[in-house]
Amino acid sequence: MLVFRYNEKASATKNVRALAHLMDLGDGAIAVNLAKKTLLDDAGGAVSVEQLQQALARLRGE
């Protein structure tokens, strides 16, 4: 599950979190931070723009 939220002012002194969008990532999905760590680990700690574009293309099945 991917959750998009934002902070909204409820009163002059209080903010609340409001839900903007939910996305079901389905079975086998991994957390964003784990995906980032995996990508960085595989790249040896740094990812160029070209490497990121290649990874995104693979994810899209291109």
Buried (B, 14 or more C-beta within 10 A) or exposed (E): EEEEEEEEEEEEEEEEEEEEEEEEEEEEEEEEEEEEEEEEEEEEEEBEEEEEEEBEEEEEEE
